[in-house]
Amino acid sequence: MTMKMKTNRSTAKRFRITRKGKLIHRKATGNHMLTKKSGSRRRRVEGMSEVTAERKKIKRLLGA
């Protein structure tokens, strides 16, 4: 009998797979100390971004 592979929960909270199979993550530095950052800088870090490095490793941790 083969065992099912478990999803790594910390990875599942940080990354998402789109319908086309791309990996996306939330951009860093958009959470704290926002008063000293300019508006354009705050807008630049909001939202999601595509993962470029270690894509294969992350997908394996997600069980995809």
C-alpha positions in Angstrom: 0.0 0.0 0.0 1.4 3.4 -1.0 1.2 6.4 1.3 -0.4 9.7 0.3 2.0 12.7 0.3 1.1 15.4 2.8 1.0 19.0 1.8 3.5 21.2 3.6 1.2 23.5 5.6 3.7 26.5 5.9 4.2 26.4 2.1 0.4 26.2 1.5 -0.1 29.4 3.5 2.4 31.3 1.5 1.9 30.2 -2.1 -1.0 29.5 -4.5 -1.2 27.7 -7.8 -3.2 29.5 -10.5 -5.4 27.6 -13.0 -2.7 27.7 -15.6 -0.2 26.2 -13.1 1.8 29.3 -12.2 2.9 29.9 -8.7 2.1 33.2 -7.0 3.1 34.6 -3.6 2.4 37.8 -1.7 5.0 40.5 -2.0 7.2 41.4 1.0 7.5 44.6 3.0 3.9 45.7 2.6 2.8 45.0 6.2 4.6 47.3 8.6 6.3 50.7 8.9 4.2 52.1 6.0 4.4 55.7 7.1 8.0 56.1 6.0 7.3 54.5 2.6 6.1 56.6 -0.3 2.7 56.0 -1.9 4.3 54.7 -5.1 6.4 52.3 -3.1 3.4 51.1 -1.1 1.5 50.5 -4.3 4.4 48.6 -5.8 4.5 46.1 -3.0 0.7 45.4 -2.7 -0.8 42.4 -4.3 0.6 39.1 -5.6 3.6 38.3 -7.7 4.7 35.3 -9.7 7.4 33.0 -8.3 10.5 32.7 -10.5 13.0 30.8 -8.4 12.6 27.3 -6.9 9.3 26.7 -8.6 9.8 22.9 -8.9 10.7 22.6 -5.1 7.6 24.6 -4.0 5.2 22.7 -6.2 6.5 19.4 -4.7 5.9 20.8 -1.2 2.3 21.7 -2.2 1.7 18.2 -3.6 1.0 19.5 -7.1 
